[in-house]
Amino acid sequence: MHIQSKLPGAGTNIFTVMSGLATEYNAVNLGQGFPDYQMSEELISLVNGAMQKGFNQYVPMQGFPPLREAIAEKISGLYNTAVNPNTDITITPGGTYAIYTALTTVLQPGDEVIIFEPAYDSYIPNVEVNGAVPILIDLKFPEYKIDWAEVRKKITARTKMIMLNSPHNPTGAVLSENDITELRSIVNGTNIFICSDEVYEHLIFDNIPHQSILRYPDLLERSFVCFSFGKVYHCTGWKLGYCVSSPSLMNEFRKIHQFNCFSCHAPSQVGLSAFLKNKDSYLTLSSFMQEKRDHFIQLMRNTKFELLDSKGSYFICAKYDQLSNEPDKDFSIRITKEYGVATIPVSAFYKSGTDNKVVRFCFSKKNETLEAAVERLAKIS
Ligand SMILES: Cc1ncc(COP(=O)(O)O)c(C=O)c1O
């Protein structure tokens, strides 16, 4: 049998490679983005309770209604925007699926999608599998800011969508109000859609306001905004998230969703709908994660890594030029094998493999994990 691959360039991704090495060499894994501590016991018991109460059958395709209502209430409180839970919100099996569905909803072969690099690894394949063309723009190193002049140059009659991600993986950069102004002036009067990946919503530090597209009803009209419960509630294995959009876009999104996943895990939705009623469930997240970031920054002073700024997400990048001239992938592999700490080389987030000699650390780990990792990193000379 011969199959013509839809993604001929896709291989094993760097997260799988580095996690495999971490296991083989018994390394502390600060590579892949997942917490190593327990999630909320309260949320666990709410989900258990939902199963025991019999919430074990399909919920509506759009998602469990009380969960959509709780999300709409949260959006109104945080961003002062009214979204209709019946028409504007759909629960999805994770943020990645929401992004894939958004892209599949709008893209036609030959359409162009602007993607900023370094980029989360699903974006480019998601565009390509739809026969569309990724138009890649580098974020300005080392702040990883968007070069809006470059965006203007790359807009053509075929530009269908701009992908955003804030807080940003892998860099921890966040969008500013000025970025929103620039974005608005570019898309105004065009048919360009926006897909805004906000899976690290709430994980934003130093009291910086999250510039969610949800704050801007004029932009929301042309946007799909994607979220992940797994990321913010320390349960990445749940693969549950949601998408918020405007009614006509969401109507089309649901046409794709209903013939793919159709309906997501019911008991988790029931549990979350109760959990979200308490605002602390999301208002305490940024200080929780900021403490981890600050602890990691403090520990890393004992090493020769030069940390870059992380304003959000649960990642922080570091230059290692005082330690080595090796390409970042070789360096990451070597320190996993020789010093027992796994990281992710940031070149893996560029299609062309741009190498600024930077690695990414994930700090959403127990303090003792971070301390054990840094003790090893301090030995690299
Ligand atoms: C930027 C970004 N978007 C989406 C996701 C995936 O979210 P989920 O696990 O809910 O699919 C990740 C996970 O690493 C991510 O970093």
The ligand as a MOL file (V3000), in Angstrom:
LIG
                    3D

  0  0  0     0  0            999 V3000
M  V30 BEGIN CTAB
M  V30 COUNTS 16 16 0 0 0
M  V30 BEGIN ATOM
M  V30 1 C 1.1720 27.5330 23.0400 0
M  V30 2 C 0.4360 26.2530 23.3060 0
M  V30 3 N -0.7810 26.0710 22.7410 0
M  V30 4 C -1.4910 24.9480 22.9550 0
M  V30 5 C -0.9910 23.9430 23.7690 0
M  V30 6 C -1.7730 22.6910 23.9970 0
M  V30 7 O -2.8130 22.7750 24.8740 0
M  V30 8 P -3.6580 21.4450 25.1380 0
M  V30 9 O -2.7880 20.4860 25.8880 0
M  V30 10 O -4.8380 21.9000 25.9000 0
M  V30 11 O -4.0070 20.9080 23.7870 0
M  V30 12 C 0.2770 24.0820 24.3360 0
M  V30 13 C 0.8420 22.9800 25.1100 0
M  V30 14 O 2.0290 22.8740 25.3020 0
M  V30 15 C 0.9920 25.2770 24.1130 0
M  V30 16 O 2.1700 25.4500 24.6640 0
M  V30 END ATOM
M  V30 BEGIN BOND
M  V30 1 1 1 2
M  V30 2 1 2 3
M  V30 3 2 2 15
M  V30 4 2 3 4
M  V30 5 1 4 5
M  V30 6 1 5 6
M  V30 7 2 5 12
M  V30 8 1 6 7
M  V30 9 1 7 8
M  V30 10 2 8 9
M  V30 11 1 8 10
M  V30 12 1 8 11
M  V30 13 1 12 13
M  V30 14 1 12 15
M  V30 15 2 13 14
M  V30 16 1 15 16
M  V30 END BOND
M  V30 END CTAB
M  END
